[in-house]
Amino acid sequence: MLNQLPFSTLKIDQSFVRSMLINHSTQTLVEAIIAIAKAIKLRIVAEGVETLEEEKFLLEAGVEFTQGFLRARPMTMEVLLDWLRKHSQQ
């Protein structure tokens, strides 16, 4: 029934991301989640990515987008706009 629900993106919770590199069962579960999402053509976002190793594993496994402290800390709208201006020039 997953493919009948009205959504186009699946988000992998940070609780999975946090332990996937140290717990083989969690890593296998993350890989299965990614495979299912890809099979039913969902975009995949992983949240809570804090290390390059986590990001590398997820991107190689097929995750399209990551979010977390690796890229940026939470910020106000004003700070975000400045951050976007600075990084769009790079």
ZAMARGU-4260 file (C-alpha; in steps of 0.2 Angstrom, whole numbers, plus 5000, padded with zeros to 4 digits):
<rodrens>
0) 5000/5000/5000 | 5015/5012/5001 | 5014/5016/4983 | 4996/5021/4984 | 4999/5034/4998
5) 5000/5052/4992 | 5018/5056/4995 | 5034/5058/4984 | 5048/5058/4997 | 5053/5046/5010
10) 5063/5053/5025 | 5075/5042/5034 | 5075/5047/5052 | 5090/5053/5061 | 5089/5039/5074
15) 5093/5027/5060 | 5107/5038/5053 | 5115/5039/5070 | 5118/5021/5072 | 5119/5014/5055
20) 5138/5014/5054 | 5140/5005/5071 | 5126/4993/5071 | 5125/4981/5056 | 5106/4978/5059
25) 5102/4996/5057 | 5114/4998/5042 | 5104/4983/5034 | 5088/4991/5038 | 5093/5008/5030
30) 5099/4999/5015 | 5082/4990/5014 | 5072/5006/5016 | 5082/5014/5002 | 5079/5000/4991
35) 5061/5000/4994 | 5060/5019/4991 | 5070/5018/4975 | 5059/5003/4969 | 5043/5013/4971
40) 5051/5029/4964 | 5052/5040/4980 | 5064/5053/4983 | 5075/5050/4998 | 5081/5062/5011
45) 5091/5057/5026 | 5091/5068/5041 | 5103/5070/5055 | 5118/5068/5045 | 5133/5074/5055
50) 5149/5066/5047 | 5156/5064/5030 | 5156/5045/5033 | 5138/5045/5036 | 5135/5056/5020
55) 5146/5045/5010 | 5137/5029/5014 | 5120/5036/5011 | 5124/5044/4995 | 5133/5028/4988
60) 5117/5019/4994 | 5106/5030/4984 | 5100/5044/4995 | 5097/5059/4985 | 5097/5072/4999
65) 5105/5074/5016 | 5101/5086/5030 | 5110/5089/5046 | 5123/5098/5056 | 5136/5092/5043
70) 5130/5106/5031 | 5124/5119/5043 | 5117/5122/5061 | 5099/5128/5063 | 5098/5147/5059
75) 5086/5161/5059 | 5079/5167/5042 | 5091/5182/5042 | 5106/5171/5045 | 5099/5159/5032
80) 5098/5172/5019 | 5116/5178/5022 | 5122/5160/5021 | 5113/5157/5005 | 5120/5173/4997
85) 5137/5168/5002 | 5136/5149/4996 | 5127/5153/4980 | 5142/5163/4974 | 5154/5148/4977
</rodrens>
